Amino acid sequence: MSKKPVTTRTGRFMKLAGMTASVASRYAADKVIGAFASDEKNAERLSRSYTKMADNIADTLGELKGAVMKVGQIASQTQDFLPAEFSMALQKLQKEAPPVDFSVIAEQIRIELGNEPDVLFASFSQEPYAAASIGQVHEAVTHDGQTVIVKIQYPGVDESCDSDLKHLRTTLKLGGLLKIPKASVDALFAEIRERIHEELDYENEARNIQAFSEFHQKDEWVKIPAVVSHLSSRRVLTLERVDGDHISGVTSDKYSQETINLIGHRIFTMMADQLFKFKCIHGDPHAGNFAFRPDGSIVLYDFGCVKYLKPDIVEAYRKALVAGINEDYVTLDQRLIDLGVRVEDKPAIDDEYYAMWRDIFIKPFSSADTPYDFAEANLHQLVARNASSVFKYLDSFKPPVDSIFIDRMIAGHYWMMKRMGVQAAFRPELERYLSH
């Protein structure tokens, strides 16, 4: 059921303030109770409390949409700065958001493009094709007969971005959830704020589409919708409609295992090319932003969130991977310092700690010949099982501000390959990229 979003600053303030008060009071009560409980009971109680806090935050962010919902989506894909219970609860924000009334959408188009949708287009569907955190998509046909999709930003989202982020940060702080130095929190939120401001500028997205189209122009299997410039603006983006199957449609009756494996290799190539050659990555890699075709083609959607990477960060990332694969943990420790992940003035990390994580993440690349079956992959379970070991070195690490979107991209592609059941040996391909 569609509804009008909370767009006024006062309305959003009240919603976020209520969320903050609830989380803060729960945290304060937990501290009192925790002083009289055993460590074991404290751990159980804290996990239950975190789950309730996370559900409260996720429900509020989902209702408000906008910048805070986008942060929730990012947080659901990383456990770098929030407890695991939050990552689980925030997964619901990856699902399609409820649409808003068409009257809101029509008014935004009129403001941005100067006329009503039924005047600007030969036809315009009032039913949304998709709804997301900062806007929704409708199908339309231009006056010259081209089938297009039109992405319309929710009103007030860009204006409320900074205040929303400030409130969310306050909530996490008062809930005792940001257990990292203030400087790291500042850098993390600054990075997220910058990416979201870029994503709120559809003219910037149009430029990103052009840049990625040029980079992938030799990859005939990468399909990127073209921008219809005269029907686009800062808050409305019209694109040619390029269809493909949602990942749920990549099934054995339509896709052979050979084709699925080919798509897996192409996903890996696309990801590695963007990281190591283009040094610019598609930063929102959830399943809804990709489509597939039985000929092995991959369709890429949504270029609002991209991350241009500093060459020295890419090089440090490459060298960290090389050191990890080679089990050279002294060098790995230094490369993580170069990446801004390890706190430089803290003691070196035990080799056993690095070896544990290396042995988990190397699994898809452990053989040059035997395909790894992503359908059976359990990397996410192994990560969750060993997450508590992080606390021993909590003061030695900080959120990977410069590489957080690299990690997010890799995690998103892992889940796509697992969901499709890709079987592939990526070790030779990985070594080619790392040897450059």
FENSULGI-V750763 format. One record per backbone hydrogen bond with DSSP energy under -0.5 kcal/mol. CO is the residue of the C=O (numbers start at 1). NH is the residue of the N-H. E is the energy in kcal/mol with one decimal. If there is no record, write none. Layout:
co=CO nh=NH e=E
co=CO nh=NH e=E
//
This chain:
co=5 nh=7 e=-1.0
co=8 nh=12 e=-2.6
co=9 nh=13 e=-2.6
co=10 nh=14 e=-2.4
co=11 nh=15 e=-2.0
co=12 nh=16 e=-2.7
co=13 nh=17 e=-2.9
co=14 nh=18 e=-2.3
co=15 nh=19 e=-1.9
co=16 nh=20 e=-2.6
co=17 nh=21 e=-2.6
co=18 nh=22 e=-2.1
co=19 nh=23 e=-2.4
co=20 nh=24 e=-2.8
co=21 nh=25 e=-2.3
co=22 nh=26 e=-1.9
co=23 nh=27 e=-2.3
co=24 nh=28 e=-2.4
co=25 nh=29 e=-2.2
co=26 nh=30 e=-2.4
co=27 nh=31 e=-2.0
co=28 nh=32 e=-1.5
co=29 nh=33 e=-2.5
co=30 nh=34 e=-3.1
co=31 nh=35 e=-1.0
co=32 nh=35 e=-0.6
co=33 nh=36 e=-1.8
co=34 nh=37 e=-1.0
co=38 nh=42 e=-2.6
co=39 nh=43 e=-2.2
co=40 nh=44 e=-1.9
co=41 nh=45 e=-2.8
co=42 nh=46 e=-2.9
co=43 nh=47 e=-2.0
co=44 nh=48 e=-2.1
co=45 nh=49 e=-2.6
co=46 nh=50 e=-3.1
co=47 nh=51 e=-2.0
co=48 nh=52 e=-2.0
co=49 nh=53 e=-2.7
co=50 nh=54 e=-3.0
co=51 nh=55 e=-2.4
co=52 nh=56 e=-2.2
co=53 nh=57 e=-2.6
co=54 nh=58 e=-3.1
co=55 nh=59 e=-2.5
co=56 nh=60 e=-2.0
co=57 nh=61 e=-2.8
co=58 nh=62 e=-2.4
co=59 nh=63 e=-1.6
co=60 nh=64 e=-2.2
co=61 nh=65 e=-1.9
co=65 nh=69 e=-1.0
co=66 nh=70 e=-1.9
co=67 nh=71 e=-2.3
co=68 nh=72 e=-1.9
co=69 nh=73 e=-2.0
co=70 nh=74 e=-2.2
co=71 nh=75 e=-3.0
co=72 nh=76 e=-1.8
co=73 nh=77 e=-0.6
co=74 nh=77 e=-1.3
co=75 nh=78 e=-1.3
co=83 nh=86 e=-1.4
co=83 nh=87 e=-1.1
co=84 nh=88 e=-1.9
co=85 nh=89 e=-2.2
co=86 nh=90 e=-2.8
co=88 nh=91 e=-0.9
co=89 nh=92 e=-1.1
co=90 nh=93 e=-1.7
co=91 nh=94 e=-2.1
co=92 nh=95 e=-1.0
co=99 nh=3 e=-1.4
co=101 nh=104 e=-0.9
co=101 nh=105 e=-1.2
co=102 nh=106 e=-3.1
co=103 nh=107 e=-1.9
co=104 nh=108 e=-1.8
co=105 nh=109 e=-2.1
co=106 nh=110 e=-2.2
co=107 nh=111 e=-2.3
co=108 nh=112 e=-2.3
co=109 nh=113 e=-3.4
co=110 nh=114 e=-1.5
co=116 nh=119 e=-1.4
co=116 nh=120 e=-2.3
co=117 nh=121 e=-2.2
co=123 nh=141 e=-2.4
co=127 nh=139 e=-0.5
co=130 nh=137 e=-3.1
co=131 nh=97 e=-1.5
co=133 nh=66 e=-3.6
co=134 nh=154 e=-2.1
co=135 nh=132 e=-2.5
co=136 nh=152 e=-2.9
co=137 nh=129 e=-3.2
co=137 nh=130 e=-1.4
co=138 nh=150 e=-3.3
co=139 nh=125 e=-2.5
co=140 nh=148 e=-2.8
co=141 nh=122 e=-1.8
co=141 nh=123 e=-1.5
co=142 nh=145 e=-1.9
co=146 nh=142 e=-2.6
co=147 nh=241 e=-2.1
co=148 nh=140 e=-2.3
co=149 nh=151 e=-0.5
co=149 nh=239 e=-2.7
co=150 nh=138 e=-2.4
co=150 nh=152 e=-0.6
co=151 nh=237 e=-2.5
co=152 nh=136 e=-2.1
co=154 nh=157 e=-1.4
co=156 nh=160 e=-1.6
co=157 nh=161 e=-0.6
co=158 nh=161 e=-0.7
co=160 nh=164 e=-2.7
co=161 nh=165 e=-2.4
co=162 nh=166 e=-2.1
co=163 nh=167 e=-2.2
co=164 nh=168 e=-2.5
co=165 nh=169 e=-2.6
co=166 nh=170 e=-2.1
co=167 nh=171 e=-2.4
co=168 nh=172 e=-2.4
co=169 nh=173 e=-2.3
co=170 nh=174 e=-2.9
co=171 nh=175 e=-1.6
co=172 nh=177 e=-2.9
co=172 nh=178 e=-0.7
co=173 nh=176 e=-1.7
co=177 nh=179 e=-1.2
co=178 nh=180 e=-0.9
co=181 nh=184 e=-0.5
co=181 nh=185 e=-2.1
co=182 nh=186 e=-3.0
co=183 nh=187 e=-2.2
co=184 nh=188 e=-2.5
co=185 nh=189 e=-2.7
co=186 nh=190 e=-2.1
co=187 nh=191 e=-2.1
co=188 nh=192 e=-2.2
co=189 nh=193 e=-2.7
co=190 nh=194 e=-2.3
co=191 nh=195 e=-2.1
co=192 nh=196 e=-2.5
co=193 nh=197 e=-2.5
co=194 nh=198 e=-1.8
co=195 nh=199 e=-2.2
co=196 nh=200 e=-1.8
co=198 nh=201 e=-1.3
co=200 nh=202 e=-0.8
co=201 nh=205 e=-1.7
co=202 nh=206 e=-2.1
co=203 nh=207 e=-1.6
co=204 nh=208 e=-2.1
co=205 nh=209 e=-2.6
co=206 nh=210 e=-1.8
co=207 nh=211 e=-2.2
co=208 nh=212 e=-2.8
co=209 nh=213 e=-2.3
co=210 nh=214 e=-2.1
co=211 nh=215 e=-2.1
co=212 nh=216 e=-2.4
co=214 nh=217 e=-1.0
co=216 nh=219 e=-1.7
co=218 nh=220 e=-1.2
co=219 nh=222 e=-2.1
co=221 nh=223 e=-0.6
co=221 nh=298 e=-3.2
co=222 nh=224 e=-0.5
co=223 nh=300 e=-2.7
co=226 nh=240 e=-2.6
co=227 nh=229 e=-0.9
co=228 nh=231 e=-1.4
co=229 nh=232 e=-1.7
co=234 nh=202 e=-2.8
co=235 nh=153 e=-2.6
co=236 nh=233 e=-3.8
co=237 nh=151 e=-3.3
co=238 nh=228 e=-3.3
co=239 nh=149 e=-2.5
co=240 nh=242 e=-0.6
co=241 nh=243 e=-0.5
co=245 nh=292 e=-2.1
co=246 nh=249 e=-2.6
co=247 nh=250 e=-1.4
co=249 nh=251 e=-1.8
co=251 nh=254 e=-1.7
co=251 nh=255 e=-3.0
co=256 nh=260 e=-2.4
co=257 nh=261 e=-2.5
co=258 nh=262 e=-2.0
co=259 nh=263 e=-2.6
co=260 nh=264 e=-2.2
co=261 nh=265 e=-2.3
co=262 nh=266 e=-2.2
co=263 nh=267 e=-2.7
co=264 nh=268 e=-2.2
co=265 nh=269 e=-2.5
co=266 nh=270 e=-2.9
co=267 nh=271 e=-2.5
co=268 nh=272 e=-2.8
co=269 nh=273 e=-2.9
co=270 nh=274 e=-2.1
co=271 nh=275 e=-2.0
co=272 nh=276 e=-3.1
co=272 nh=277 e=-0.5
co=273 nh=277 e=-2.0
co=273 nh=278 e=-2.6
co=274 nh=279 e=-1.0
co=274 nh=280 e=-1.9
co=279 nh=309 e=-2.8
co=281 nh=283 e=-0.7
co=281 nh=307 e=-2.0
co=284 nh=286 e=-1.1
co=286 nh=289 e=-2.2
co=287 nh=290 e=-1.6
co=289 nh=301 e=-2.5
co=291 nh=299 e=-3.1
co=292 nh=245 e=-4.0
co=293 nh=296 e=-2.5
co=297 nh=293 e=-1.7
co=298 nh=223 e=-2.8
co=299 nh=291 e=-1.8
co=300 nh=225 e=-0.7
co=304 nh=306 e=-0.8
co=305 nh=283 e=-2.4
co=306 nh=308 e=-0.5
co=307 nh=281 e=-2.0
co=307 nh=309 e=-0.6
co=310 nh=313 e=-0.9
co=310 nh=314 e=-2.1
co=311 nh=315 e=-2.3
co=312 nh=316 e=-2.2
co=313 nh=317 e=-2.4
co=314 nh=318 e=-2.5
co=315 nh=319 e=-2.6
co=316 nh=320 e=-2.1
co=317 nh=321 e=-2.2
co=318 nh=322 e=-2.3
co=319 nh=323 e=-2.5
co=320 nh=324 e=-2.4
co=321 nh=325 e=-2.7
co=322 nh=326 e=-2.3
co=323 nh=328 e=-2.8
co=324 nh=327 e=-1.3
co=327 nh=329 e=-1.1
co=328 nh=332 e=-2.2
co=329 nh=333 e=-2.1
co=330 nh=334 e=-1.4
co=331 nh=335 e=-2.5
co=332 nh=336 e=-2.3
co=333 nh=337 e=-1.3
co=334 nh=338 e=-2.2
co=335 nh=339 e=-1.8
co=336 nh=341 e=-2.6
co=336 nh=342 e=-1.5
co=337 nh=340 e=-1.1
co=341 nh=398 e=-2.4
co=342 nh=344 e=-0.5
co=343 nh=346 e=-1.5
co=350 nh=353 e=-0.7
co=350 nh=354 e=-1.4
co=351 nh=355 e=-2.9
co=352 nh=356 e=-2.0
co=353 nh=357 e=-1.6
co=354 nh=358 e=-2.7
co=355 nh=359 e=-2.5
co=356 nh=360 e=-1.0
co=357 nh=361 e=-2.5
co=358 nh=362 e=-1.8
co=360 nh=363 e=-1.1
co=362 nh=365 e=-2.0
co=363 nh=366 e=-1.4
co=364 nh=426 e=-0.9
co=367 nh=427 e=-0.8
co=369 nh=371 e=-0.6
co=372 nh=374 e=-1.0
co=372 nh=424 e=-1.8
co=373 nh=376 e=-1.2
co=374 nh=377 e=-1.2
co=378 nh=382 e=-2.4
co=379 nh=383 e=-2.6
co=380 nh=384 e=-2.1
co=381 nh=385 e=-2.5
co=382 nh=386 e=-1.5
co=384 nh=387 e=-0.9
co=386 nh=389 e=-1.4
co=387 nh=390 e=-1.7
co=388 nh=391 e=-1.2
co=389 nh=392 e=-0.9
co=390 nh=393 e=-1.3
co=391 nh=394 e=-1.1
co=393 nh=396 e=-1.7
co=393 nh=397 e=-0.7
co=394 nh=397 e=-0.7
co=396 nh=343 e=-3.0
co=399 nh=401 e=-2.3
co=400 nh=403 e=-0.7
co=400 nh=404 e=-1.4
co=403 nh=406 e=-0.5
co=403 nh=407 e=-2.3
co=404 nh=408 e=-2.0
co=405 nh=409 e=-2.0
co=406 nh=410 e=-2.4
co=407 nh=411 e=-2.4
co=408 nh=412 e=-2.4
co=409 nh=413 e=-2.2
co=410 nh=414 e=-2.2
co=411 nh=415 e=-2.0
co=412 nh=416 e=-1.6
co=413 nh=417 e=-2.4
co=414 nh=418 e=-2.4
co=415 nh=419 e=-2.4
co=416 nh=420 e=-2.1
co=417 nh=421 e=-1.5
co=417 nh=422 e=-2.2
co=422 nh=374 e=-2.8
co=424 nh=372 e=-2.3
co=424 nh=426 e=-0.7
co=426 nh=430 e=-2.9
co=427 nh=431 e=-2.5
co=428 nh=432 e=-1.6
co=429 nh=433 e=-1.7
co=430 nh=434 e=-2.3
co=431 nh=435 e=-1.3
co=433 nh=436 e=-0.8
//
